[in-house]
Amino acid sequence: MIDEALNERYVQAREIAARAGALALVYWQSRDQLVIESKASLQDIVSEADRAVESKIREDVAKSFPEDGFLGEEFGDTPGTSGFTWVIDPIDGTSPFLHGMPNWCVAICLLRDGEPVVGVISVPTQAEDFAALAGGGATLNGVPLRIPADVTLGNATTGVGASQYSEPGRTAEIVRELTARGGVLFNNGSGALMLAYVAAGRLAGIVSEYMNAWDCLGGLLIVREAGGRTAKFRADGDFSKPDRVLAAVPAAWEPLAAIMDRR
C-alpha cells in the first residue's frame, strides 16, 4: 500500500533541503559579511545564515504541511498536530562554514510519531544530496546507495566526535582504543556529514559521546538504509536532549561498539 502522506513529504524534504542548501551557499560565499554570535561558548556559535536557512525551511514546510511540527537547532520546538515533526539543523558545521571550509551541510530528519522516516543531508559545496526513506533505501544524488562490503576499521578512517561538550578524558580514551585496534581518527567538524560519509563507505564509522538530535537523526537513518548499523539514539524518545552516537559499516560495528561500551 502506497503511503502518500509519507512519500509526498519525502519528495518535498529533498526539494526543501536543496533550496536551503542553495541559500546557505550564498551566505557561505559572502561569509565575511555575516553577523556572528556566541551561544554557550566561543566554539558554540551561530550566524544570521543559520537563522535565515532554518526560517526558510520552516516557511517551505509550512506552505505544504501546515499541521506538521518542528524541532530546530536555532528556533526550538514547535508542536504540530499531524504526527509528523521536522528536525532541522540548518547548517551543521557552522565553524567550518564560517572559516571558509566546505565541510558543512543542511540536515533534515522527518519523524512520524517519534520515529525517523525520512533523512536528507544536502552538501551544496560538493553538489551531493544524501537521502533515505525508511524501508525504501538510501540514495546519493538519486542513485541507490549501499555500503561497500570491503570497508573495515583497518582500511578506512573513523569519525570521532569531539566538542566543548565532550569530556576530554573520555575522548582521549576513545582515540586511544581506536588507534590500538588499527583505526585512524577523522573529524571534519560536521557530525551529519560524517554520518553521510559512513553511508557512502567513505568512513568506517563514527563515534561520539555527545550529539544533538538535529545533528544526527537523519544521518543515522541514511546509514541504516545504506546497509550500516547504528545504536539507538535517545531510547526514551526525548529528542530535546543529546545522546551518544554510534554508526558503522557492518565490518566495523563490533570493534566500534566495544570501544563505546568501555566506560
N, C-alpha and C positions, 0 to 999 in steps of 0.2 A: 504493500500500500504506500503510495507517494505521500510524504509529509510536506504538504505545500507550504505550511507556515514556516517550517524549518528551512526548506530549500530556498524559499524567497529571501529569507534572512541571510543564508549562506552567500547567495549571489550578491546581495546588497552589501554584505560585510566586505567582500573583496573589492567592490567598486568604491565604497566609502574609504577603505584603507588606502587605496590608490590615490584618491583625491587628497586625503590627508597627507600622504607622503609627498605629493607634489607641492602642497602648501609648505610643508616643513622644509623641503629642499630650497624653496625660495628664501626662507628665513636663513637657512644654513649658508647660502651663497652671499648673504649680507649680514652675517653674524656679528661683525664689528659694530653694528649699529643697535644691537639688541640691549634692552634693559634687563639686567640680571640681578636676582635677589638670592640670598642665602636663606635656607629654612632651618633645619636643626643644627647644621654645621657648615663650614666653608666647603665641604665636599658634597653637601646636600643642597643643590642649587636648582633654581627654576628661572626660566626666562619668559618673556612675553610670547615667544614662539610656542612653548609648551602649552600655555593657556589658550592661545589662539587656535592651535591644532585640536586640542580637546574640545573646545567650543564648536569648531567646525564639525567634528564627528558627532557630537550630541545633536546639533542642528539637523544634520543629514539624516540621522536615525529617526529623530522625532517627526520629520516630514513623512516618512513611510510607515513608522511604527510608533505612534504617539503614546501607546499604552505600555511600552517597554520601559524597564528601569535601567539605571546606570550605576556603575561603581568606577570612578575615575581617580587617577593619581592627584590631579590638581583640584577637582571640584567635588570630590567625595561621593557620597551615596545619595541617589535619587530613586526612591522606590517606584516600581511600576505595578500594573495590575494584570499583565498578560501572562506572567510566569517566565518571561524572558528578561534577562539582565545583561547589558553590555559592559564588560570590564575593559577599561581603556588605559593604556599608557601612551600618551600622545607622542612622546619622544623618549624611548628607552635608550639610555646612553647620553644623557644631557651633557655630561662633562666632555666626552669625546666630541659631541656636536659643537659645543661652544669653543673648543680648542682646535677646530678645523679638521678633525679626523672623520673618516667616512663611516666608521663603525657605530651606527645608530639606526634605529628603526621605529616604525609605528606598530604597536602591538595591540591586537583586539582579541578578546575572547567573548563568545556568547554563551551564557548559561541558560539552561532550561530547567526550571525547578531546582536550581542549585547545582546542576551537573553540566560540565563543559560539553558543548555540542558543536561549536564552530571555533576554529582558531585561525587567525590571519596575522602574518608578520610581513609588513611591506618595508623593503630596503631600497629606497629611491636612489641612493648613491651608487648602487650596484645593479639597478634595474632588475631586482629579484623580488618576487612575491610568493611567499610560502603560504599554503592554506590547507586546512583539513576540515572534514565533516565527519562527525562521529559515526563510525561504521561504514564510511564511504571512502576512506583512504586519504592520503596526503598528496599534494601537488607542489611543484616548483614551476612558476610561470605557466601553469596549466598542464604541465606534463607530470604523469604519475611519479611519485617519489617513494623509493624503497631504499632502506639502508643496505649497502653492500655487505655481503657475508664475511668479507676478509678484513674488516676494520676491527682492530683489537686495541687493548690498552697499551701494548708494546709497540705498535707501529703508527699510532696517531697521538696527537696531543689531547689533553683533557682540561676542560674548563673548570676553574676553581673560583667560586665567588668570594669576594672579599671587599668589605666596605667599612665605613666608620662604625657600622652597627655590629660588625663581626668581632668575636673575641680573639685577640691576636694569638694567644697560645694555642687555641683550637685550630685556627687557620694554619699555623706552623706545623701542627701535628698532622693535619690532612696532607699538606705538601710533603712532609717527611715520609708518610706512609705511601703516598702516590709514587714518589721517586724510588722508594725502596722496592716497589713492585714493577719497576721498569717504565713507569709513566713519565710524561713531561707536562709541566704546567703551562696553561694558556689562560689569558684573561684579556678581553678587548673592551671592557667597560660596559657591556650590554648583556644582561642575563638572557633577555628574549632572543637576541641574535645568536648567542652561544647555543641556546636550545635549538634554533633553526639549523645551526651547523651540525648538531648531533643528528637531526632528522635527515640531513643530506649526506651523512657519513664523513663529514669533514673533521669532526671531533669524535673521540671515543665516548665521551660523556661529559656531564657537568655535575659538580657537587657544590653545594652552598649551604651554610648554616643559617642564612637569613635571606629571604626574598619575599617581596610582596606579591599578592595575587595578580595585580595588573602586569607585573614583570614576567610572569611565568605560566599562567593558566593556559593561554593559547598555545604557547610553545610546547608545553607538556603534551597537549592533545596532538599536535603535529608529530611529535616524536613517536607517540603510541601508534598513530595511524600510518607512520612510515615503517613500522616494524620494530621499534625500540621498546625499552621498558622504562617505567617511571614509578617512583614512590608516590603514595597518596599525599596530596597537598591539603592540609587542614582537614583532617578526618572528621572534625566536628562541624565542618561546613561554614565556619565563620571566616569569610574571605576578607574581612576588615583587618585581620591580623596577619603578621608574617609567619613563615614556617621554613623548615629545611626543604631543600630541593635536591633530588637525585634523579638523573635521567641518563640512560646509557644505551649504546648499541648492544645487541644480545651478547656478544663475546666479552664485553667489558662489565656486564652487570654484576657478576659475583664479586670480583675484586673491589669494585667501587662501593658496592653495598657493604662489604666487610669494613672498608675504611670508614664509612659513615656510621657503622654500628659501634666503632671503638670510641667510647666517650669516657 
